[in-house]
Amino acid sequence: MFSAFLTYDFLRYAFFTGMLIGVLAPLLGVFLVVRRMSLIADALSHITLSGIAFSLLLGSYFPFMSGANPLYLGMAFSVGGSLFIEKLRQVYVHYKEIAIPIIMSAGIGLGVIFISLANGFNNDLLNYLFGSVIAVNRSDFITITIITVVVFVVLIFFYKELFFLSFDEEQAIVSGINRHLVHLVFMVMVALVIAASMRVVGILLVSSLMTLPVASAMRFAKGFKQLFVFAVAFGEMAVIGGLIAAYQLQIAPGGAIVMIAVIILLLSLAFGRNRKKGLFLFGRGNTPSQA
């Protein structure tokens, strides 16, 4: 089974790209879940769809754009959406959550318009929506590798700030942390990871890989650092198992990955050690020292 993934280039690229995504998505998902910002991933995935559809639309009208990787324009739209979300959160200070449905609605609206102008769905767009093993190429692998390095470097430099803001934002601001800068950098990272993950997981399902492993990890982790370990472990299990199932059963890898993540979540709910307090272990009431 694994010999096939190591023999064929497209399977090898899909496998290693999936492994990187299995680390990145839950890693950033921990901060999203703890800060109660999980739906931002959905909003950015929808605006990424607009970028992909726009790139495919341009390719149908301009021959020189037909060979361009839609991933890059999808990333541009995703990063732009993340910046706009941050701006809206500053405008609607007391209603910050309204930024999410605004961007999500705009993403869906633009996506529908671009898809209709391109005369409907095609195989390329469907691959981006639900993921595809054969769609991952060397360029995608290099892109996600670069993003992985960037994300790890940023997390190393901003870990303390993100950690502090996740548990006590007011105290973090008083201590001198530039909340807007840190949040902006974090949002850009989330946008890049979402855009890069859509080849394997699919645009409509990528947010699940950022939340389901974290929800499962909360049933076992006894602290914040353990939450990262368990979340990444569950994310990798879902990705690797989903890719194998997709190859064997000839189904979309995104759906297989998400369903395995759901099964892991159900098992964690049944057998997790922290059955009563696990889901509240990392609540707002805790201080960073308690986590």
N, C-alpha and C positions, 0 to 999 in steps of 0.2 A: 504493500500500500504506500508506504513512505518513499519507496524507490521511485514511484511514478512522480511524486512531487519533486524529487531531486534529479530526475532524468529530463523532464520536459521544462523548457525555459519558462513558459507561461505559468505552469504550476509552481515552479520554484519561486518565481517573482511573487505570485499570489501568496504562497506560504510564508515567506519571510516578511513581506509587506504586512500580512495579517498579524504576524507575531509582534511587529512594531506597533501596530494599531492596538493590539491587545494590551500593550503596556500604556500607551499614551492616553487612550480614551478613559479608562478607569482612573488613571493618575490625576487627570484634570477633573474627572467626574467627582472625585472626593471633595474637592473644594466647591464644586457646583452644588452638590447635595447638602453639604454642611452649611453653606451660605443660603440655602433655599432658593437657588437660581437654576434648578434643573431645566425648566422650560426654555431657558435661553438657548440651549442646544437645539431644540425644535425650531425656534425662530431662525437661527442661523442656518440650519439645514434647508429651510424653505427659501431663504434668500440665495443660498448656494445653488439651488435648483434653477433660479432665475439666471444666474451667471452661466450655468451649463447650457441652458436652453438658448440664451443669447449667443453664446459661442457657436452652437450648432446652426443657429439661424444665419449668422454671419458667414459661416462656411458654405451655406447653400446659395448665397448671393455673390460672395467674393471668393474666387478660386484659391487665392493665396492664403485664405483663412481656413480652407478645408483640411489642411494638414496640421493645423495648430491643435495643441492639446487643450481640450475644454477645461481641464483641471485648473489651469492658470487663471482663466477668467472667472471660474467658480470661486477660486481663492480670493480674487480681487473683490468680488461681490460680497463674499463672506466677511472679509476684513472691513469693508465699507459698512456692512450691516452692523458689525460689532461696534464700530466707532459711532454710528448713529444711535445705537442703543444707549451707549454711555452718555451721549449728548442729551437724549430724551430723559434719562435718569436724573440728569442735572436740572433739566427744565421742570419736570414734574417731581419735585423734591419729596412731597408727601404721598405721591402715588407712583412710585418708581416702577411697579410691576406693569403699568400700562404700556411701557416701552416694548414689552415682549409681544403682545398681540398686535401692536402697530407694525412692527417689523415683520411678523409672521404674515399678517394680512397683505402687506406690500409685496412680500416675497411670493406668495401664492398668486396675487394679481398679476405681477410682472411675468411670472412663470407661465401662466395660462395664456397671456397675450403673445409671448414669444413662441410658445408651442403652437398656437393657432396660426401664427404668421409663417411658421415652418411647415405648415400643412400636417399638423398632428404629430403623434408619437412615431419614433422610429426605433430600431434596435439599439442604437447608441444611447438614446435617452433612457430606454428601459433598463439598460445595463447600469446606468448611473442611479436610477431610481431604486433598484433592488439589489444591486451588486452583481458582479460576474467574475468567475474565476479566470476565464480566458481573456478578459478585458484588461487585466493588469499587465503592464509592460515594464521594460527596464527604466524608462523615464519616470514612471510612477514610483518605482522602488527607490530611485535616487532622490526623488522629491521628498518622499516620506522619511527617508534616512536623514536628509538635511533638516527637516522639520523636527525630527526626534532629537537631534543634537542641539538645536536651538532651544527647544522646550526644556531639556534637561539643564542647559546652562542658565536659562532664565529662572527656573525653579530653584536652582542652587543659590542664585543671588537674591531672589525675592521670597524664599521659603518662610523666613521669620515674619516678614510683613504680611504675607498671605495667611499664615497661621494665626497671627494676632488679629487681623481683620475678620477672620472667619468666626472667632469666638467672642471678641469684645471690640467692636468697631469704634465705639465712642472713646474707649480708653486708648486705642491705637492712634486715633486722630490727636488726642491730647498729648500723646508721647512724641508727636512730631512726624508720624508716618504720612507720606503724601498719598492719601487714599485714592484720589483720582488717577494719579500716574500708575500706581500698582494695579488698580482695577482695569485700567485701559490696556496695560501690557498683558494682563491675564486674559482679557476678552479677545485680544488679537491672537493669542496662543490657541484659545478654544476654537476660534474661527478657522485657523490654519489646520488644526487637527481634524475638524469636521469635514472641511473641504478635501483633505487628503485621504480621509477614511472612506469616502463614498464609493470608490472603485470596488472595494471588497464588500463592505457592509451595505451600501446603498444610502442615498440621501434620506429616504423616508424612515430608515431604521437606525441610522448612526447614533442618534441621541439615546437609543436604548442601551447601547454598549457603554455609554458614559454614566448610566444610572443603575441598571440592573446589577452589575457586579458589585457596586458600592452598597446597594441595598442588601445584598447577600452577605457582604463582608461585615456589615453592622451587627449581624447575628453572632459573630464569632470574635471580632476584635475587642480587645480590652483597652485600647488606647489609640491615639491618632496615628502613630506610626504603624501600628499593626493593621489599621484600616487600609493603608496603602498596600501593604503586603498581601492581605487577603483579596482586596479588590483587583489587583493586578493578576494574582493567581487565578481567580475566577474568570477574569476577562480572557486570559490566555486559554483556559480550558474551553470557554465558549467559542473562541475564534478557531482554534485548532480542530475541535470537534465539529464545528460548523463547516469548515472547509472540507474536511474528510467526508462528511455526510453529503455535502453539495456535489462533490466529485463522484461519489458512489451512486447517489440517487438521481443525479442529473437535475438538481433543483437550484434555485437561486441561493447563493451563499449567505446573503443578508438574512433571509428568513430562517435558515438553518442555525445561524449563529445566535440570533435573538431567541429562538425557541429553546436552544440549549441553555442560554442564560436564564430563561424563565424557569426551566427545570431545576437549575442550580438554586435559584431563588426559592422555589417551592421546597426543595430539600433542606435549605438553610432555615426556612420557617419551621420545618418539622423537627430538625435535629440541632438547631443552633443552641449554644450553651446559654446565651443571654436572652432567653425567651421572653422574660418580663421587662427587662430594662434595656435590652440591646438596641432597640429602635430609638431610645431616648438618650443613649450614652453620650451622644455628641450634640446635644441640644444647646440652645442659646443660653440656658441657665448655667452651663458648665463654664469654668474658666479654663484657660489654656493649660494650667498646671494640672487640672483634674483630668484632662484628656490625655 
